[in-house]
Structures are given as structure tokens and as C-alpha cells.
Amino acid sequence: MRALSVSALLLLALGCCWGTQDNFLDEDVVEPVIQASKFGSLWPLPQKVQISDVPLKLSGTTFEFTDAKGSTAGASCSLLQSAYRRYFDYIFGGPKKQKMSRNRRSGPSEVTELQVSITSPDSQCDGYPGVTSDESYELSVDAPLAVLKAPTVWGALHGLETFSQLVYEDEYGAKTINSTKVSDFPRFAHRGILLDSSRHFLPIKVILANLETMAMNKFNVFHWHIVDDQSFPYLSRTFPQLSQQGAYHPYTHVYTPADVKMVIEFARLRGIRVIPEFDTPGHTQSWGKGQMDLLTPRVSPAPRRPAPSDR
Ligand SMILES: *[C@@H]1O[C@H](CO)[C@@H](O)[C@H](O)[C@H]1NC(C)=O
């Protein structure tokens, strides 16, 4: 269902960026025929994936994400805890309810727990993803326990995404996930989208929706082309006149420092780093409106004077 929210742009852009078609564990599947693919439910395709025919159940009243003993990022890692809430919401369509009744027992083939283990001494929970980050993960889905292992939180985020994509509804509408093994890492370290908020101002909620969609596609770089000739929406505390004069509108079409902070943190929580773009010396026409004497004046050719002999 969530795949429907993936924009056509991302679909086009991503075909190249993550898995390869030629190293399935299942040697029998050699033809990448979309309709017949058993792996069509995962996007992008993991490096190695083995989905069995054993269907397991999941229920919003019993299922939970947990931190494995010995994980280097656990209850104190707010990045992981907020990811658990987000993915619970994606999978079950709402926040986790308090356990209401003790008598709701889990069935024999029910997944009640996805245990997450960060294995590297530096989990990077409080850091920012970079071009050299380890984004790999291993996921094993079984009943009652599913296990996700990743060196860093960045890999864990991708593993959670993969786990959520594996969940489907059976013919009675019950949440189901097949017993599965995945081993995955990105094919390319830089998987980015560029948004240009100078030619067209983009409201913050549009930028956040794009980041959300990027995370669903395991993208990791948001290239924020924030200013250019056309407008200067970045609100600088040091040079407020730049956006006051150079933005399409001085109040409604600007990004405040708080907005920028929010975008960077929203992105970080989804394993995405933000690269801002401020060009110079070209592409700066909008800067000249709020900053006198910044741009080189264009010198018009002097009007031709009549030569003495013309008189
Ligand atoms: C999951 O298991 C069901 C039946 O048990 C099977 O029909 C289906 O193809 C499996 N899904 C995938 C993606 O392999």
C-alpha cells in the first residue's frame, strides 16, 4: 500500500541505486520478470533476500520493537525509539495502544517481537549519516522472534523499512509476514534528490513529505538547492536583508533558522544528510536586492559622441 505513495520521480531515479538482480539466494529465480517475481514486494531490492512460503501473523496488540541485550544503542537512543513508533504506525495504521487485556495471547505462528541490535561500538545514534557510513543490515523474520542486526543506526533504519515492506494483509485482512532472511547494503554511497526552493518556494511540509518518501526508498542525501538568482528564501540572522528583499515574500516564503534546523533533524532521524547549496559568484542575482554593492554593476556602453569632424 505504501508503495503507492512513492512518487514517479523517485521510482525513475532509483532503479539504479541499491540492489543488483544477479545475486539472489534463490538460484532458480534468474529472470527478473516483474509480475512473476516473488520479491516484488520489496523496493529497492535487497542484495540478498530469501522469502519463504511460511506465513506468520502480526498483531498490533502483541507486537513490539525491542532493543537486544548488548545493543550499543537502546532505550536511550531517541533516533531508534522514534523510528520504532513511526514503523509501528506504518505497519498497523496507528500508534501502539497500551496492552489492554492480559488474555490476548499470541498464536503459535505469530511474530511478537522485532529485536534490534546495533553491533558497532559507535552506533552513531547521535551523529549524522555521511558518505562513508555503514548502512548494511541483516534481517531474519521468524516466529515469535524477528531479529535485525546492523553495525550502525543507519543500517537499522533501512532494516526497519524492509521489515515494514514485508508485511501484507491476507485474504481476511490479517497482518501477515512470511518467514524471511535478508542481507543488504547499498550499491551506491550517495543516493540523493535535489530540490530547488529558489525557483519555486517549497513549503516546509512539502520538503518533509519528500524526506519521508526518500526514506521509504532508502535515499540518503537531500541536496537543498536553497537559493539562486530567482529568490533568496534563506533567512540569515546576520544578513536579514537578503531574504527580506530577495525572497519571493519576506515572511511567508522564507526558511527561518528553526525551519532549517527542523529539516536537518527530520532528515537525520531518517538516515538522510542535508547538503545545502549557496552558489557564488554566479547565481547571486537575488542577493543583490538586499545587499548593496555586492554585485558588479553592468556598465552600459557610453553613448557615442559625435566626432569633431562630424560637426
Ligand atoms: C508468502 O507465502 C505465501 C503462502 O504461504 C505465498 O503464496 C507467497 O508467495 C509468499 N510471498 C512471497 C513474497 O514470497
The ligand as a MOL file (V3000), in Angstrom:
LIG
                    3D

  0  0  0     0  0            999 V3000
M  V30 BEGIN CTAB
M  V30 COUNTS 14 14 0 0 0
M  V30 BEGIN ATOM
M  V30 1 C 4.3310 -15.7680 1.2310 0
M  V30 2 O 3.7390 -17.0180 1.4860 0
M  V30 3 C 2.5950 -17.2800 0.6940 0
M  V30 4 C 1.9240 -18.5750 1.0520 0
M  V30 5 O 2.2470 -19.1480 2.1890 0
M  V30 6 C 2.9880 -17.3620 -0.7380 0
M  V30 7 O 1.8520 -17.6080 -1.5380 0
M  V30 8 C 3.6260 -16.0660 -1.1520 0
M  V30 9 O 4.1130 -16.1650 -2.4780 0
M  V30 10 C 4.7680 -15.7210 -0.2210 0
M  V30 11 N 5.2100 -14.3730 -0.5400 0
M  V30 12 C 6.3870 -14.1160 -1.0860 0
M  V30 13 C 6.6620 -12.6730 -1.3780 0
M  V30 14 O 7.2030 -14.9730 -1.3490 0
M  V30 END ATOM
M  V30 BEGIN BOND
M  V30 1 1 1 2
M  V30 2 1 1 10
M  V30 3 1 2 3
M  V30 4 1 3 4
M  V30 5 1 3 6
M  V30 6 1 4 5
M  V30 7 1 6 7
M  V30 8 1 6 8
M  V30 9 1 8 9
M  V30 10 1 8 10
M  V30 11 1 10 11
M  V30 12 1 11 12
M  V30 13 1 12 13
M  V30 14 2 12 14
M  V30 END BOND
M  V30 END CTAB
M  END
